[in-house]
Amino acid sequence: MNIIVVGGGNVGRNLAEKISVHNYVTLIEKDPDTSERLACQMNILVIQGDGCDIELLKQAGIAKADVVAAVTGSDVDNLVICQIAKDIFHVK
């Protein structure tokens, strides 16, 4: 499965690590320092940027994503990300 995880905090990092064993995972993290650290530590694609940005989501491959998990520290951002994934890109 192609999975996009938005948010590289404890939840996002742990989720990405566990599901990347059997899936293709892309992680999006807004903070430049955190995204750089995660890119060095993990064997997945890490993209630095705002997960609410439609163009960034396109670059991350949302059109081919089977699942999007929004686990940022902001409930509002998580809701926006999920609505974009569902309504614009028809991600289940």
N, C-alpha and C positions, 0 to 999 in steps of 0.2 A: 504494500500500500504506500501511497505518497501522502505524507502527513506534514503539515506545517504547524509548528508550535510558535506562538507569539508570546514572548516574555521569557527572559533568561534568568529569572530569580531562582530560588530554591525549587519551587514547584516545576517551573519550565525546564530547568536543567535536569532534574531527576526524571521527569516524564520523558524528555528527549533521550536520555541515556537508556532507559528501559525499553522504549519502543523502537529504538534504532537497531536493536539486535536483529529484528526480522522485517524492518520496514525502511523505506527511504525517507529520511527526516530532514527538514529544513527548519532552522530556528531563527526567528527574527528578534533582535534585541535593540532597543532604542539607545542605550548608553554605550558610547564608543569603547570605553575601557572594559566594560563587562563583555561586550561582544568580542573584542580582541582576545580577552582571556579565555572565553569559551571556545573560540575558534582554535586556540592552541591546545586546549585540553581535550576536545571532543573530536571524534572522527565523523562529523556531520557538516553539512553546509551551514554556516552561520552568516547571516546578513545583518548589517548594522543599519537601523532605520526605524521609522515609525510604522508600526503594523496597521495603522488606520489609513495609510497612504495607498490608494488603489494601484498606482503605478508600481510601488514597491512590492505589493502583493502579486502583481502580474510577473515581475521579475523573479519572485520566489517560486513561481510555478503554480499559482492558485488555480489556474484553469484546468490543471491535471490533478489537483489534490482530491484525495478521497475523504480526508478529514482535516479540519482546522481546529486547533485547541488554543483558545485565547486565555492566557494565564498571567496577564500583566498585573501590576499592583493597583490598577484602576478599573473599577467595575464599569464605568462609562466607556472606556476604551475597549474593554472586553465585549461589551454589548455591540458597539459599533463594528468591531472586527467580525463578530459572528453574523451580524446583519448583512454586511458587505459580502461575506462568504456565501451566505444562503441566498440572498436576493439578487445579487449581481452575477455571481459565478456558479450558482446552483450546487454548491457543495452540500452534501447531506449532513 
